[in-house]
Amino acid sequence: MRLGQPLGIPDIKVAMLESHGKKNYVFKHSDGKYYNGNGKVLVQKYMRKPLNHIRITSKFTTRRWHPILKKWKAHHGTDFGAKRGTPILAAADAKVIFAGWKGGYGKVTKLRHKDGYVTLYAHQSRLKVKVGQYVKSGQVIGYVGNTGRSTGPHLHFGLYKNGRPIDPMRMVKFSTGGLTGKGRKSFLNRKRKYTKIINKIFEENIPSYVWNTVNEISVSPKMKTYYQNRGW
């Protein structure tokens, strides 16, 4: 925030907490995930894949050229290409809060999970659950289709927290292993650089140290003009 107006979302690269004389670090790697100093994923993701076999055809983004509407539009979810009739699986234990037709999303199922998370499964050919029903992680809740505004059979998988869209890939667990090989080597290089920077902040008692990491795409054209008019 700046002067009461939203400027953008900060991209936190490294954080450090010192407790009982020991420094504990958290680092953001190039894959967008956060790791501890040993290269282990910090946040344990509790959601499973919504399909047994994953093929991503469109990622979560705040600005994407819509193939049907022919205009730039946010894409609040991840699209997985799959054959019509492929079973769709519940990402985690949940209660069904919606099962029916939802505009351009076609046939949709929405599940409410713990901690306020809601997952959305769109463009289905057939629904298999009803509102009020409780489902288990991995349970079949429907089948891949091409309903609504869609150019081909696929699953649009959305994730929301308190009504706000979140990149579902941040919460879905695809593998259990840590960083290895080139990925680990790259992480260690990044770790050395970030450790040096954050230690300098504390050693020299720098009150603030801000990188120019605000994602331009997170600022709407209207707000961008607002900031430019004020010389920001």
N, C-alpha and C positions, 0 to 999 in steps of 0.2 A: 504494500500500500504506500502511496505517496500523496500527501495533502488530502487524505481521505478518499483517494481514487485508486482502484486496482491497477497496478502497474504490470504485473505478470507473476508467474510462478517461479520461485527460486530453484535452482538446480544444485542441490547440496552434494558436493563431491566427497567431503570427508568430515567426520565428527570425532571428537575425543572427549572421553570422560575419565578424569583422574580420581581414583578412589584408593585410600590407604597407601598413597605413594606409588600406585601402579597406574599406568596409562593404558586405557582401553580404546582402541580405534575401530571405526567403521568406515569402509571405503566403497565408493560407487565405481563399478567397473564399466567398460565400454558396452557391455550387454544390458546396462540399465539396472542391474541387480546390485544389492548391497552385501558386502562380505566383511568378515572380521579379519584380523591380521594374519590368520592362517589360511585364508582363502575359502572359508566355509560360508555358505549362504546364511545371512543374518535372519531374514524372515522366513519361517517355515510355512510354505504355502499349503493350505489344507484342501484346495479344490482339485479334482481330477479332470482329465480330458473329457469333453462332452461327446467325443466320438472315439472309437477305438483306434482309428487310423487318421492322422492329422495331415491335411494339406491346406496351408494358408493361402487364400486367394486375395484377401484384402485385410489390411491391418487397421487398428484403431488410430484415428487421426482427427484433428479439429478442422481439417480442410482437405476434401477429396472431390475430384470431378465425378459427379454422379452420372453413370452410364445411361440412365433412362431419363432423368430430369434435365440432363445437359446443362448443369450449373454446379458451381462449387458449393459443397455442403459438408457439414461435419459427418463423420462416420463413427458413431459411438459404439463400437464393437469390433469383433474379429470375425471374418468370414472364412468358413472351412468348406472347400469344395468336396463333394461326395455324390455318389449315385443316389437317385431317387429311391426311397425306401430304406436307406441306411439307418439303423437304430440310433436314436439320440439318447444320451445317458445323462442322468442328473449329476451335476458337478460335485454335489455334497448333500448330506442329509438336509431335508427342507420340507416346507409346507407349500402346497400349490395355492397360489393366490390369484392366478388368472389362467384360463384355458379357453381360447376362442380366437375370433378374428380381430386383428388390430391394424386397420388401415393398410399402409404400404408394407407392413411386416407380414401380412397374410395371417396364416394360422400360427398362433403364438402360445407358448407356455411360459409363465413367470413363477419362479420359486423364491420363497423367502428363507434365507439361511440364518445362522447365528450371527451375532454382532451387527445386525442391521444390513447385511448384504442381500441383494436380490439379483438373480440371474434370469436372463431372457433368452429364449430359444425361438427364433423366427423362421418363416418361410416353410413351415412343415407341410408335408403332404397329408399326414394324419396324426391326430393327438391321441394319446393313450391314457391320460390322467384327467382328473376332474378337480375343480376348485374345492379346497378343504381337505384334500387327500394328503397324507404324509408319505414322502418317498425317501429311499435310502440312496446313498452315494453309489453311482454306477447302475441304478435302476433305469430301465428303458421307459422314457416318458413320451416318446413320439418318434416320428420318422422324417428323414430329410425329404424336402420337396422343393417346389418352385412357386409357391403361392405369394400373392402380393406383388410388389414391384421387385421383380427379380429377372435376371438375364439367363438364369440356368439353375439347376438344382444345387443347393448349398445350405449350410446352416449359418445364420447370423447369430453369434453368441455375444450377448451383452452382459455387463456387470455394473451394478449400481450400489452406492453406499449413501444412505439417507437421501435418496433421489438424485444423487450426482453421479454421472457416468464415469467409470474408471476403466483403464485399459485392462481387460480380463487376463491378458498374458502375465500381468504382475502377480496374479493370485493362483494361477493354474500350475500345478506341479507336473513337469514333463519328465524329469529325471531325478535320481537320488544322488548322483555323484557330484563331487566338487570340481574345482578347476584343475585341469591336467594339461600337460604338453605346452603348446604355444600359448594357450589361453592363460595358464598359470604364470608363464614367463612374462607375458604382457602385464598381468595383474601385479606382479612383484615390482616391475618397473614403475607402474602407476603408484603403487604403495609407497615406494621410496620418495617419489616426487611430492606426493601429498603429505607424507609425514614431515618432511622438511618444512613445507609451507605452514602447516598448522602448528608445529612446534615453535616456529619463529613468532607466530601470533601471540602465543602465551609467554614465551621467554622475553619478548620486547614489550609485552603488555599493550599490544595494538588494540585500540578500542573497537575497531571494526575493519573487516577486510572483505571486500565484495568483488567477486569476479563479474564480468559482463556476460552472465549466462542466462539472462531472461530469454526464453524462447519467443522469437518475434511472432510466431504463429499463434501464440497464446493471447496476443493483444489484438482486439478487433480493429478494423480500419478506422472506425469512428473514434475509438480511444487513442489510436496512434496519431490521428490528426489533432486530437485534443492536447496530447503531450507535445507535439511539434509546435503548436501555436504558443505554447508556454516556454519554448526554448529548451525543452528537455532532450 
